[in-house]
Amino acid sequence: MTDSEWLASLRAEFPVLSTCVYLNSNSTGAVPRGVEDVLGRYWRTLSAWRDEEWNGWLDQVAGYTETLARFVGAPAGSVVTDLNLSTLLGRVATCLDFDAPRDRVVTTDLEFPTVPFLWRGFARYGATLEVAGGGGPDFDQDALEEAIDERTVCVCVSHGSYSTGAVLDLRRVVDRAHSVGAYVIVDAYQTVGVLPLDVTALGVDFLLGGAHKWMCGAATAFLYVRPDILPDLRPAVTGWFAGDDPTSFGPPAGWAADARRLAGGTPLPLGPMISRVGLDLLSGLGVQAIRRHSLTCTDRVIERADAAGIEVVTPRDRSRRAGVVCLRFPGDRQVREALVRRGMVCSWRGSLRVAPHVYNTIEEIDTFMDAVENERARITR
């Protein structure tokens, strides 16, 4: 199969691509058509409900977490899912002690709003938030590492910035944090599915992500926990599903031995069931192939922006760039609104965010950039 045939076959799996130029995967990824069958089965199950269905549902959730663990290089039993990243991060935070002098949470100035918002809330339990960075579009790696010292209980950082597309060197962060006895918590929502990730090789303690962006899923987030630290974790906000034998429905003797000890209450199986469709597609392609295609596409966006005299906010170094290119120019927000009306779907978060994925083509990027130039000229004249 030629490259063009392979891409055409893949694109046929995503109905939204036939309706518009879709370059919005860092906000909400395209959902494959196989999800329609999942939703139909789910409704048929509900419409003829029997309690025994829970066994099949839980098996499907377990299958999703096992496949997801392999996708990020994690061992079996080290991944748990829930509805959103904020819930899982808060649960991790309840496992930590913030007794002075080791009371500092170190993060960067390029985090999604969840991160500083949540950690400021934990100030009531003694946490002190330290934000490192110089306000630039790239992570200030040196400032971050300098902020990590013996007073640090954890380092909570994004692998990729939602606002600029910059990528952090996680290996350096892990080495520095572990040298002073601090945990590393990584928010990989903006990179998992488009950048290669091997949590075992990196040595991160916790890694969080979700399905509805680059993973082509919906309504589920996940948490990886390094297996050797699991016995030391005592989460304060969990639920019955975090117990050692939840389906016995008896009083739990203790937490589950694996990552499920960071689960909550009754799980919502529909999210993992939907998200498994996209995960299987991406797993079949392989993340290295996805990354190569992504870089080719983002190179093209940058090339076109340079030719048009448009500022590129995202780092140009391929190793420092995630799957999105952020463009900034006068009227960029209005241009984004005009593009949507023309069937060109992207997002705006302080700049115009262009996010091609493995299912996009160079021709689509050229069509999109042509429209950007035309709308920019119209708005600014």
C-alpha positions as CSV (number, residue, x, y, z in Angstrom):
1,M,0.0,0.0,0.0
2,T,1.4,3.4,-1.0
3,D,1.5,6.3,1.5
4,S,-1.4,8.0,-0.3
5,E,-3.5,4.8,-0.2
6,W,-2.7,4.3,3.5
7,L,-3.7,7.9,4.4
8,A,-6.9,7.7,2.4
9,S,-7.8,4.5,4.2
10,L,-7.1,6.0,7.6
11,R,-9.0,9.2,6.7
12,A,-12.1,7.1,5.8
13,E,-12.3,6.1,9.5
14,F,-13.0,9.7,10.6
15,P,-16.3,11.2,9.4
16,V,-15.6,14.8,10.4
17,L,-12.9,15.0,7.8
18,S,-15.4,14.8,5.0
19,T,-17.2,17.9,6.4
20,C,-14.4,20.4,6.9
21,V,-10.7,21.0,7.2
22,Y,-10.1,19.7,10.7
23,L,-6.9,20.9,12.4
24,N,-8.1,21.0,16.0
25,S,-6.7,17.8,17.6
26,N,-5.0,19.6,20.4
27,S,-8.4,20.7,21.5
28,T,-10.7,17.9,20.5
29,G,-9.5,15.1,18.3
30,A,-11.5,13.5,15.5
31,V,-13.5,10.5,16.6
32,P,-13.5,7.4,14.4
33,R,-16.7,6.0,13.0
34,G,-16.3,2.7,14.9
35,V,-17.6,4.7,18.0
36,E,-21.1,4.7,16.5
37,D,-21.2,0.9,16.9
38,V,-20.0,1.2,20.5
39,L,-22.8,3.7,21.3
40,G,-25.4,1.4,19.7
41,R,-24.3,-1.6,21.7
42,Y,-24.3,0.6,24.9
43,W,-27.8,1.6,24.3
44,R,-29.0,-1.9,23.5
45,T,-27.4,-3.0,26.8
46,L,-29.2,-0.3,28.7
47,S,-32.5,-0.9,27.1
48,A,-32.4,-4.6,28.2
49,W,-30.6,-4.1,31.4
50,R,-29.4,-7.0,33.6
51,D,-26.9,-6.6,36.5
52,E,-24.7,-9.2,34.9
53,E,-23.7,-6.7,32.2
54,W,-21.4,-5.1,34.7
55,N,-19.0,-8.0,34.3
56,G,-18.6,-7.4,30.6
57,W,-18.3,-3.6,31.1
58,L,-15.6,-4.0,33.6
59,D,-13.7,-6.4,31.3
60,Q,-13.8,-3.8,28.6
61,V,-12.5,-1.1,31.0
62,A,-9.7,-3.4,32.0
63,G,-8.9,-4.1,28.3
64,Y,-8.7,-0.4,27.6
65,T,-6.3,0.3,30.5
66,E,-4.1,-2.7,29.5
67,T,-3.8,-1.5,25.9
68,L,-3.2,2.1,27.1
69,A,-0.5,0.9,29.4
70,R,1.3,-0.8,26.5
71,F,0.9,2.4,24.4
72,V,2.9,4.5,27.0
73,G,5.4,1.8,27.9
74,A,3.8,1.0,31.3
75,P,3.5,-2.4,32.9
76,A,0.2,-4.1,33.5
77,G,-1.7,-2.9,36.6
78,S,-0.1,0.6,36.6
79,V,-2.8,2.6,34.9
80,V,-6.3,3.6,36.2
81,T,-8.9,5.7,34.5
82,D,-11.5,8.3,35.6
83,L,-13.7,11.0,34.0
84,N,-11.1,13.8,33.9
85,L,-7.5,14.7,34.7
86,S,-8.4,17.2,37.5
87,T,-10.0,14.4,39.5
88,L,-7.0,12.1,39.2
89,L,-4.5,14.8,39.9
90,G,-6.4,15.8,43.1
91,R,-6.4,12.2,44.2
92,V,-2.6,12.0,43.7
93,A,-2.2,15.2,45.7
94,T,-4.0,13.6,48.7
95,C,-1.3,10.9,48.8
96,L,1.4,13.5,49.6
97,D,2.5,15.2,52.8
98,F,3.3,18.9,52.9
99,D,5.2,19.1,56.2
100,A,7.8,21.9,56.3
101,P,10.5,22.1,55.2
102,R,9.5,19.7,52.4
103,D,6.3,21.4,51.4
104,R,7.0,22.9,48.0
105,V,5.3,22.0,44.7
106,V,7.3,23.2,41.7
107,T,5.7,23.8,38.4
108,T,6.1,26.1,35.3
109,D,4.4,29.2,34.0
110,L,3.1,27.3,30.9
111,E,0.7,24.9,32.7
112,F,-2.9,24.4,31.9
113,P,-5.1,26.3,34.5
114,T,-6.0,23.1,36.4
115,V,-2.4,22.7,37.7
116,P,-1.9,26.1,39.5
117,F,-5.6,26.2,40.6
118,L,-5.4,22.8,42.2
119,W,-2.1,23.3,44.0
120,R,-3.1,26.7,45.3
121,G,-6.1,24.9,46.9
122,F,-3.7,22.5,48.7
123,A,-2.1,25.5,50.4
124,R,-4.7,24.8,53.2
125,Y,-2.8,21.5,53.8
126,G,0.6,23.2,53.8
127,A,1.6,23.1,50.1
128,T,3.6,26.0,48.8
129,L,3.5,26.6,45.1
130,E,6.7,27.6,43.3
131,V,6.3,28.6,39.6
132,A,9.4,28.6,37.5
133,G,9.7,30.4,34.1
134,G,10.4,33.6,32.3
135,G,7.1,34.2,30.6
136,G,8.4,33.1,27.2
137,P,6.8,30.7,24.7
138,D,9.3,28.0,25.6
139,F,9.8,26.2,28.9
140,D,12.7,27.7,31.0
141,Q,14.3,24.3,31.7
142,D,17.2,25.8,33.6
143,A,15.0,27.9,35.9
144,L,12.7,24.8,36.5
145,E,15.6,22.6,37.6
146,E,17.1,25.4,39.7
147,A,13.8,25.7,41.6
148,I,13.9,22.0,42.5
149,D,15.7,21.4,45.8
150,E,15.4,19.5,49.1
151,R,12.3,21.5,50.0
152,T,10.4,20.0,47.0
153,V,7.8,17.3,47.6
154,C,6.8,17.1,44.0
155,V,7.4,18.6,40.6
156,C,4.1,18.9,38.6
157,V,4.7,19.8,34.9
158,S,3.3,19.5,31.5
159,H,5.1,17.5,28.9
160,G,3.8,19.9,26.3
161,S,2.4,23.4,26.7
162,Y,-1.3,23.8,25.7
163,S,-0.6,27.5,24.8
164,T,2.6,27.4,22.8
165,G,3.3,23.8,21.8
166,A,6.6,23.8,23.6
167,V,7.9,20.4,24.9
168,L,9.7,19.9,28.1
169,D,12.8,17.6,28.5
170,L,11.3,15.2,31.0
171,R,14.5,13.2,31.4
172,R,16.3,16.2,32.9
173,V,13.4,17.0,35.2
174,V,13.2,13.4,36.5
175,D,16.9,13.2,37.1
176,R,16.9,16.5,39.0
177,A,13.8,15.8,41.1
178,H,14.8,12.3,42.0
179,S,18.3,13.5,43.1
180,V,16.6,15.5,45.9
181,G,13.9,12.9,46.7
182,A,11.0,14.6,45.0
183,Y,8.2,13.0,43.0
184,V,7.6,13.9,39.3
185,I,4.0,14.3,38.1
186,V,3.6,14.8,34.4
187,D,0.5,16.2,32.6
188,A,0.8,14.6,29.1
189,Y,-2.6,15.5,27.9
190,Q,-1.1,17.7,25.1
191,T,1.4,15.0,23.9
192,V,0.1,11.5,24.5
193,G,-1.0,10.1,21.1
194,V,1.2,12.4,19.0
195,L,4.7,12.2,20.7
196,P,6.4,8.9,21.8
197,L,6.2,8.3,25.5
198,D,7.8,5.5,27.5
199,V,7.0,6.1,31.2
200,T,9.3,3.2,32.3
201,A,12.3,4.5,30.4
202,L,11.7,8.1,31.6
203,G,11.2,7.0,35.2
204,V,8.3,9.4,35.9
205,D,6.4,8.7,39.1
206,F,3.0,9.7,37.8
207,L,1.8,10.5,34.3
208,L,-1.7,11.8,33.5
209,G,-3.4,12.1,30.1
210,G,-6.7,11.8,28.4
211,A,-8.5,10.5,25.4
212,H,-10.3,13.4,23.8
213,K,-7.4,15.1,22.1
214,W,-4.6,13.3,20.2
215,M,-6.0,9.9,21.4
216,C,-9.2,10.2,19.2
217,G,-11.4,9.2,22.1
218,A,-13.8,10.9,24.6
219,A,-14.9,11.2,28.2
220,T,-12.0,9.5,29.9
221,A,-8.7,10.4,31.5
222,F,-5.9,8.1,32.8
223,L,-3.3,8.0,35.5
224,Y,-0.1,6.0,35.4
225,V,1.7,5.3,38.7
226,R,5.2,3.9,39.0
227,P,4.6,0.4,40.4
228,D,7.3,0.4,43.1
229,I,5.8,3.5,44.8
230,L,2.2,2.1,44.9
231,P,2.5,0.5,48.3
232,D,3.5,3.8,49.9
233,L,0.5,5.7,48.5
234,R,-2.5,6.4,50.9
235,P,-5.0,8.3,48.9
236,A,-7.6,10.2,51.0
237,V,-10.2,10.8,48.3
238,T,-11.2,7.5,46.7
239,G,-14.2,5.3,46.6
240,W,-15.4,1.7,46.8
241,F,-13.7,0.8,43.5
242,A,-10.3,1.5,45.0
243,G,-10.7,-1.4,47.5
244,D,-8.9,-4.7,47.4
245,D,-12.0,-6.6,46.2
246,P,-14.7,-4.2,45.2
247,T,-17.0,-6.6,43.3
248,S,-17.4,-8.7,46.5
249,F,-19.4,-5.7,47.9
250,G,-18.0,-6.4,51.3
251,P,-16.1,-4.0,53.6
252,P,-12.7,-3.5,52.0
253,A,-9.7,-4.8,54.0
254,G,-7.5,-2.2,52.3
255,W,-6.6,-0.5,49.1
256,A,-6.1,-2.4,45.8
257,A,-2.5,-3.5,45.3
258,D,-2.2,-2.0,41.8
259,A,-3.0,1.4,40.4
260,R,-6.7,0.8,41.0
261,R,-6.1,2.1,44.6
262,L,-6.3,5.5,43.0
263,A,-9.7,4.8,41.5
264,G,-12.9,6.5,42.7
265,G,-16.4,5.3,43.0
266,T,-18.6,3.5,40.4
267,P,-16.8,3.7,37.1
268,L,-18.3,5.1,33.9
269,P,-17.4,2.4,31.4
270,L,-18.7,4.3,28.3
271,G,-15.6,6.6,28.1
272,P,-13.0,3.7,27.9
273,M,-15.3,1.8,25.5
274,I,-15.5,4.7,23.1
275,S,-11.8,5.6,23.5
276,R,-10.7,2.0,22.8
277,V,-11.6,2.5,19.1
278,G,-9.2,5.4,18.6
279,L,-6.5,3.8,20.8
280,D,-6.5,0.6,18.7
281,L,-6.2,2.7,15.5
282,L,-3.2,4.6,16.8
283,S,-1.6,1.5,18.3
284,G,-1.8,-0.1,14.9
285,L,-0.1,2.8,13.2
286,G,2.6,3.1,15.9
287,V,3.5,6.3,17.6
288,Q,6.8,6.7,15.8
289,A,5.0,6.8,12.5
290,I,2.5,9.3,13.9
291,R,5.3,11.5,15.1
292,R,7.0,11.5,11.7
293,H,3.8,12.6,10.0
294,S,3.1,15.2,12.6
295,L,6.5,16.8,12.2
296,T,6.1,16.9,8.4
297,C,2.8,18.6,8.8
298,T,3.9,21.1,11.5
299,D,7.0,21.9,9.4
300,R,4.6,22.9,6.6
301,V,2.6,25.1,8.8
302,I,5.8,26.9,9.9
303,E,7.1,27.2,6.3
304,R,3.8,28.8,5.2
305,A,3.7,31.1,8.2
306,D,7.2,32.3,7.5
307,A,6.4,33.0,3.9
308,A,3.4,35.0,4.9
309,G,5.3,37.0,7.6
310,I,3.2,35.5,10.5
311,E,4.8,35.1,13.9
312,V,5.4,31.5,14.9
313,V,5.1,31.2,18.7
314,T,5.9,27.5,18.9
315,P,9.6,26.4,19.1
316,R,11.1,25.6,15.7
317,D,13.4,23.0,17.0
318,R,11.6,19.7,16.2
319,S,12.7,18.1,19.5
320,R,11.1,21.0,21.4
321,R,7.8,21.0,19.4
322,A,4.7,19.0,20.2
323,G,1.8,18.5,17.7
324,V,0.6,22.0,17.5
325,V,1.9,25.2,15.9
326,C,0.7,28.5,17.5
327,L,0.5,31.6,15.3
328,R,0.2,35.2,16.4
329,F,-0.8,38.3,14.5
330,P,-3.1,41.3,14.8
331,G,-6.7,40.0,14.4
332,D,-5.8,36.4,14.9
333,R,-8.9,35.7,17.1
334,Q,-11.2,37.2,14.5
335,V,-9.5,35.2,11.8
336,R,-10.1,32.0,13.7
337,E,-13.8,32.9,13.9
338,A,-13.9,33.6,10.2
339,L,-12.1,30.3,9.4
340,V,-14.7,28.3,11.3
341,R,-17.4,29.8,9.2
342,R,-15.5,28.7,6.2
343,G,-15.2,25.1,7.4
344,M,-11.6,25.4,8.7
345,V,-11.6,24.2,12.3
346,C,-8.9,25.2,14.7
347,S,-8.7,26.9,18.1
348,W,-7.5,30.1,19.8
349,R,-5.8,30.3,23.2
350,G,-4.0,33.6,23.1
351,S,-2.9,32.7,19.6
352,L,-4.2,30.7,16.6
353,R,-3.5,27.0,17.3
354,V,-3.1,24.8,14.2
355,A,-3.0,21.1,15.1
356,P,-2.7,18.6,12.3
357,H,-2.8,14.9,13.3
358,V,-1.9,11.7,11.5
359,Y,-5.1,11.8,9.5
360,N,-4.4,15.2,8.0
361,T,-2.8,15.9,4.6
362,I,-0.3,18.5,3.4
363,E,-3.0,19.7,0.9
364,E,-5.3,20.4,3.8
365,I,-2.6,22.5,5.5
366,D,-2.1,24.5,2.3
367,T,-5.8,25.1,1.9
368,F,-6.0,26.2,5.5
369,M,-3.0,28.5,5.3
370,D,-4.4,30.0,2.1
371,A,-7.6,30.8,4.1
372,V,-5.6,32.3,7.0
373,E,-3.7,34.7,4.6
374,N,-6.9,35.7,2.9
375,E,-8.9,36.3,6.1
376,R,-5.9,38.1,7.7
377,A,-5.7,40.5,4.7
378,R,-9.4,41.1,4.8
379,I,-9.5,41.9,8.5
380,T,-6.5,44.1,8.6
381,R,-7.1,46.2,5.4
